[in-house]
Amino acid sequence: MIQESLEYARVTRVFAHRRDVVWRSAGNFGGIVGWVQGVVACEVNGDGVGAIRTVTMKGRQVRERLAAWDPARCVIAYQILPPHSLPLSDILSTIEVLDAGSGGAEVVWRSQAVCDGDVEPVRMAIEAFFLNSLDNLHSLLDRGA
């Protein structure tokens, strides 16, 4: 039996910054150090869709493949490659930066995967991770970085 991929985590955050300013950071596949929670290093191999980034977080590494990058729509998607510590498979995360009017932007960060068993603890942890990271990004942009 083939299992379907389900959205298991989704957060949104409104920024008091223009869409293009938020996209410059959120859409930079290799530029996640300093705002994604716990990331201390990020190395990218390759260019464009299919590039692989190795993300170092608190003594462990995660590899991710750029699955989509659309600067016109301000959408970036990446796959978390095995092995990883999540009890999920075929993980795809997407960040979309939308125009929120009044010069602001709204970021929607969501993740889908094939899920076996209870995903509630994973959902809670991933959504907290996304929200903390977006708070970090907002602070970074507030400082003009």
C-alpha positions in Angstrom: 0.0 0.0 0.0 1.4 3.4 -1.0 1.1 6.0 1.7 0.2 9.6 0.9 2.2 12.6 1.9 0.3 14.8 4.4 0.9 18.3 5.7 1.9 17.8 9.3 3.2 21.3 10.2 2.3 24.9 9.2 3.1 28.3 10.7 2.6 31.8 9.5 4.3 35.0 10.6 3.7 38.6 9.5 6.7 40.8 9.1 6.8 44.6 9.1 9.3 44.3 6.2 8.7 44.4 2.5 8.2 41.1 0.7 11.5 41.4 -1.3 13.5 42.1 1.9 12.1 39.0 3.6 12.6 36.9 0.5 16.2 37.9 0.2 16.9 36.0 3.4 14.1 33.4 3.4 14.7 32.4 -0.2 18.5 32.1 0.1 19.1 28.3 0.2 22.6 28.7 1.6 21.9 31.7 3.8 20.3 30.2 6.8 23.0 30.7 9.4 22.0 33.4 11.9 18.2 32.9 11.6 17.3 29.3 11.4 17.3 28.0 15.0 20.4 26.1 16.0 22.2 26.3 12.6 25.9 27.0 13.1 27.1 26.2 9.5 25.6 25.6 6.1 27.6 24.4 3.0 25.9 24.2 -0.4 27.1 21.9 -3.2 25.7 22.6 -6.7 23.6 25.3 -8.1 19.9 25.7 -8.5 17.2 23.0 -8.1 19.0 19.8 -7.1 21.7 21.5 -5.1 22.5 19.9 -1.7 23.1 21.8 1.5 24.7 20.3 4.5 23.4 22.0 7.6 25.3 21.7 10.9 23.1 22.0 14.0 24.4 21.4 17.5 26.9 18.7 16.6 24.8 17.0 14.0 24.4 17.4 10.3 21.4 17.3 8.1 21.4 17.2 4.3 18.7 18.9 2.3 18.1 19.1 -1.4 16.7 22.2 -3.1 13.4 20.9 -4.6 12.0 24.2 -6.0 13.1 27.8 -6.1 10.7 30.4 -7.7 11.9 34.0 -7.0 8.9 35.5 -9.0 6.5 33.8 -6.6 8.9 34.0 -3.6 8.7 30.2 -3.0 11.5 27.8 -2.0 11.1 24.1 -1.2 13.6 21.6 0.1 13.6 17.9 0.9 15.3 16.5 4.0 17.4 13.6 2.9 17.8 10.4 4.9 19.3 9.6 7.3 17.6 12.0 9.7 16.2 11.9 13.2 12.5 12.5 12.3 10.1 9.6 12.4 8.8 10.6 8.9 9.8 9.9 5.3 9.7 11.9 2.0 9.8 15.2 4.0 9.3 18.3 1.9 9.3 21.8 3.5 8.2 24.9 1.7 8.6 28.6 2.6 6.5 31.1 0.8 6.7 34.9 1.2 3.4 36.7 0.5 2.6 40.4 0.2 0.7 41.3 3.4 -0.2 44.8 2.3 0.9 48.1 4.0 4.5 47.3 3.1 4.6 44.1 5.1 5.0 40.4 4.2 3.6 37.2 5.5 5.7 34.0 5.6 4.1 30.6 5.4 6.4 27.7 6.3 4.9 24.3 6.0 6.1 20.7 5.9 4.6 17.5 4.5 5.7 13.9 4.7 4.7 10.3 4.8 3.7 9.8 8.4 3.6 6.6 10.4 1.9 6.7 13.7 1.3 9.7 15.9 2.8 12.9 14.4 1.4 15.3 17.1 4.7 15.4 19.0 6.7 16.0 15.8 4.2 18.6 14.6 4.5 20.5 17.9 8.3 20.4 17.8 8.6 21.4 14.1 6.1 24.2 14.4 8.0 25.6 17.4 11.3 25.3 15.4 9.7 27.2 12.5 8.3 29.9 14.7 11.5 30.4 16.6 13.4 30.6 13.3 11.0 33.2 11.9 11.3 35.2 15.1 15.1 35.1 14.6 14.6 36.2 11.0 12.4 39.1 12.0 14.9 40.2 14.6 17.7 40.0 12.1 15.8 42.2 9.6 14.9 44.6 12.4 18.6 45.1 12.9 19.0 45.8 9.2 21.1 42.8 8.5 
